[in-house]
Amino acid sequence: MPDVRTIKKEILLQAPLESVWRAWTTSEGARTFFAPDADIQLRNNGPYELYFDLSQPEGSRGSEGCRILGFIPNNVLSFTWNNPPHLAEIRNSYTTVVVFFEQKKNGVRLELLHKDWPEGPLWDKAFAYFERAWDVVLKRLIDSFEKGPFDWNAHG
């Protein structure tokens, strides 16, 4: 049965394709919009870890344990994704995120698919959480190209 529960987001960025790619595939790039710190190693099964709250104990800071599933440079990136610490029962269960990058005449079209959602009340909560969270992430990505990198110090 196909996965009918998929979060799908799409944006258009006024930025060079290579810059958008680097924002998603390097630790330095991720710090400009995604999280205050990161460990991204662009290789199959390399870490794709974003650290959202450095004050938390190890294992509760962000996407610890997430891995790169595959990539085609400047075209597609896929990685595993875990759940936020407040959903402790499913914290270490993983879904899949696929990000597509496409050069258009008027910018870079970015499409994000968050898929492989199990059924159940906790998963419903996680789905609703990420439905909103990806909007925040993508808004910060747009802003990072239009206004400059996100200021993590100014936002706690």
Contacts in CASP RR format, 6 or more apart in sequence:
PFRMAT RR
TARGET T0000
AUTHOR 0000-0000-0000
METHOD contacts of the structure
MODEL  1
MPDVRTIKKEILLQAPLESVWRAWTTSEGARTFFAPDADIQLRNNGPYEL
YFDLSQPEGSRGSEGCRILGFIPNNVLSFTWNNPPHLAEIRNSYTTVVVF
FEQKKNGVRLELLHKDWPEGPLWDKAFAYFERAWDVVLKRLIDSFEKGPF
DWNAHG
3 115 0 8 1.000
3 116 0 8 1.000
3 117 0 8 1.000
5 115 0 8 1.000
5 117 0 8 1.000
5 127 0 8 1.000
6 113 0 8 1.000
6 114 0 8 1.000
6 115 0 8 1.000
6 117 0 8 1.000
7 112 0 8 1.000
7 113 0 8 1.000
7 114 0 8 1.000
7 115 0 8 1.000
7 127 0 8 1.000
7 130 0 8 1.000
7 131 0 8 1.000
7 134 0 8 1.000
8 111 0 8 1.000
8 112 0 8 1.000
8 113 0 8 1.000
8 114 0 8 1.000
9 111 0 8 1.000
9 112 0 8 1.000
9 134 0 8 1.000
9 135 0 8 1.000
9 138 0 8 1.000
10 109 0 8 1.000
10 110 0 8 1.000
10 111 0 8 1.000
10 112 0 8 1.000
11 109 0 8 1.000
11 110 0 8 1.000
11 138 0 8 1.000
11 141 0 8 1.000
11 142 0 8 1.000
12 104 0 8 1.000
12 106 0 8 1.000
12 107 0 8 1.000
12 108 0 8 1.000
12 109 0 8 1.000
12 110 0 8 1.000
13 20 0 8 1.000
13 107 0 8 1.000
13 108 0 8 1.000
13 110 0 8 1.000
13 141 0 8 1.000
13 142 0 8 1.000
13 145 0 8 1.000
14 106 0 8 1.000
14 107 0 8 1.000
14 145 0 8 1.000
14 146 0 8 1.000
15 107 0 8 1.000
15 108 0 8 1.000
15 145 0 8 1.000
16 108 0 8 1.000
17 74 0 8 1.000
17 101 0 8 1.000
17 103 0 8 1.000
17 108 0 8 1.000
18 74 0 8 1.000
19 145 0 8 1.000
20 101 0 8 1.000
20 108 0 8 1.000
20 110 0 8 1.000
20 141 0 8 1.000
20 145 0 8 1.000
21 73 0 8 1.000
21 74 0 8 1.000
21 77 0 8 1.000
21 101 0 8 1.000
22 28 0 8 1.000
22 29 0 8 1.000
23 29 0 8 1.000
23 30 0 8 1.000
23 32 0 8 1.000
23 33 0 8 1.000
23 34 0 8 1.000
23 141 0 8 1.000
23 144 0 8 1.000
24 30 0 8 1.000
24 34 0 8 1.000
24 77 0 8 1.000
24 99 0 8 1.000
24 101 0 8 1.000
25 40 0 8 1.000
25 42 0 8 1.000
25 71 0 8 1.000
25 77 0 8 1.000
26 40 0 8 1.000
26 42 0 8 1.000
27 37 0 8 1.000
27 38 0 8 1.000
27 39 0 8 1.000
27 40 0 8 1.000
29 38 0 8 1.000
30 38 0 8 1.000
30 40 0 8 1.000
30 50 0 8 1.000
31 37 0 8 1.000
31 38 0 8 1.000
31 149 0 8 1.000
31 152 0 8 1.000
32 144 0 8 1.000
32 148 0 8 1.000
32 149 0 8 1.000
32 150 0 8 1.000
33 137 0 8 1.000
33 140 0 8 1.000
33 141 0 8 1.000
33 143 0 8 1.000
33 144 0 8 1.000
33 149 0 8 1.000
33 150 0 8 1.000
34 50 0 8 1.000
34 137 0 8 1.000
34 140 0 8 1.000
34 141 0 8 1.000
35 50 0 8 1.000
35 51 0 8 1.000
35 52 0 8 1.000
35 62 0 8 1.000
36 51 0 8 1.000
36 52 0 8 1.000
36 54 0 8 1.000
36 152 0 8 1.000
37 50 0 8 1.000
37 51 0 8 1.000
37 54 0 8 1.000
38 49 0 8 1.000
38 50 0 8 1.000
38 51 0 8 1.000
39 47 0 8 1.000
39 49 0 8 1.000
39 51 0 8 1.000
40 47 0 8 1.000
40 48 0 8 1.000
40 49 0 8 1.000
40 50 0 8 1.000
40 68 0 8 1.000
41 47 0 8 1.000
41 68 0 8 1.000
42 68 0 8 1.000
42 71 0 8 1.000
43 68 0 8 1.000
44 68 0 8 1.000
44 69 0 8 1.000
44 70 0 8 1.000
44 71 0 8 1.000
45 67 0 8 1.000
45 68 0 8 1.000
45 69 0 8 1.000
46 67 0 8 1.000
46 68 0 8 1.000
47 65 0 8 1.000
47 66 0 8 1.000
47 67 0 8 1.000
47 68 0 8 1.000
48 63 0 8 1.000
48 66 0 8 1.000
48 67 0 8 1.000
48 68 0 8 1.000
48 79 0 8 1.000
48 80 0 8 1.000
49 62 0 8 1.000
49 63 0 8 1.000
49 64 0 8 1.000
49 65 0 8 1.000
49 66 0 8 1.000
50 62 0 8 1.000
50 63 0 8 1.000
50 66 0 8 1.000
51 61 0 8 1.000
51 62 0 8 1.000
51 63 0 8 1.000
51 64 0 8 1.000
52 61 0 8 1.000
52 62 0 8 1.000
53 60 0 8 1.000
53 61 0 8 1.000
53 62 0 8 1.000
54 61 0 8 1.000
56 62 0 8 1.000
56 85 0 8 1.000
58 64 0 8 1.000
59 85 0 8 1.000
60 85 0 8 1.000
62 82 0 8 1.000
62 84 0 8 1.000
62 85 0 8 1.000
63 81 0 8 1.000
63 82 0 8 1.000
64 82 0 8 1.000
65 80 0 8 1.000
65 82 0 8 1.000
66 79 0 8 1.000
66 80 0 8 1.000
66 81 0 8 1.000
66 82 0 8 1.000
66 94 0 8 1.000
67 79 0 8 1.000
67 80 0 8 1.000
68 77 0 8 1.000
68 78 0 8 1.000
68 79 0 8 1.000
69 78 0 8 1.000
69 79 0 8 1.000
69 80 0 8 1.000
69 96 0 8 1.000
70 76 0 8 1.000
70 77 0 8 1.000
70 78 0 8 1.000
70 79 0 8 1.000
71 77 0 8 1.000
71 78 0 8 1.000
74 101 0 8 1.000
75 100 0 8 1.000
75 101 0 8 1.000
75 102 0 8 1.000
76 98 0 8 1.000
76 99 0 8 1.000
76 100 0 8 1.000
76 101 0 8 1.000
77 98 0 8 1.000
77 99 0 8 1.000
77 101 0 8 1.000
78 96 0 8 1.000
78 97 0 8 1.000
78 98 0 8 1.000
78 99 0 8 1.000
79 96 0 8 1.000
79 97 0 8 1.000
80 94 0 8 1.000
80 95 0 8 1.000
80 96 0 8 1.000
80 97 0 8 1.000
81 94 0 8 1.000
81 95 0 8 1.000
81 96 0 8 1.000
81 97 0 8 1.000
81 114 0 8 1.000
81 130 0 8 1.000
82 91 0 8 1.000
82 92 0 8 1.000
82 93 0 8 1.000
82 94 0 8 1.000
82 95 0 8 1.000
83 90 0 8 1.000
83 91 0 8 1.000
83 92 0 8 1.000
83 93 0 8 1.000
83 126 0 8 1.000
83 129 0 8 1.000
84 91 0 8 1.000
84 126 0 8 1.000
84 129 0 8 1.000
85 91 0 8 1.000
87 122 0 8 1.000
87 125 0 8 1.000
87 126 0 8 1.000
87 129 0 8 1.000
89 122 0 8 1.000
90 122 0 8 1.000
90 123 0 8 1.000
90 126 0 8 1.000
93 118 0 8 1.000
94 116 0 8 1.000
95 114 0 8 1.000
95 115 0 8 1.000
95 116 0 8 1.000
95 117 0 8 1.000
95 126 0 8 1.000
96 114 0 8 1.000
96 115 0 8 1.000
96 116 0 8 1.000
97 112 0 8 1.000
97 113 0 8 1.000
97 114 0 8 1.000
97 115 0 8 1.000
98 112 0 8 1.000
98 113 0 8 1.000
98 115 0 8 1.000
99 110 0 8 1.000
99 111 0 8 1.000
99 112 0 8 1.000
99 113 0 8 1.000
100 109 0 8 1.000
100 110 0 8 1.000
100 111 0 8 1.000
100 112 0 8 1.000
100 113 0 8 1.000
101 108 0 8 1.000
101 109 0 8 1.000
101 110 0 8 1.000
102 108 0 8 1.000
102 109 0 8 1.000
102 110 0 8 1.000
102 111 0 8 1.000
103 109 0 8 1.000
110 138 0 8 1.000
110 141 0 8 1.000
112 134 0 8 1.000
112 138 0 8 1.000
114 130 0 8 1.000
114 134 0 8 1.000
117 123 0 8 1.000
117 126 0 8 1.000
117 127 0 8 1.000
140 150 0 8 1.000
143 150 0 8 1.000
144 150 0 8 1.000
END
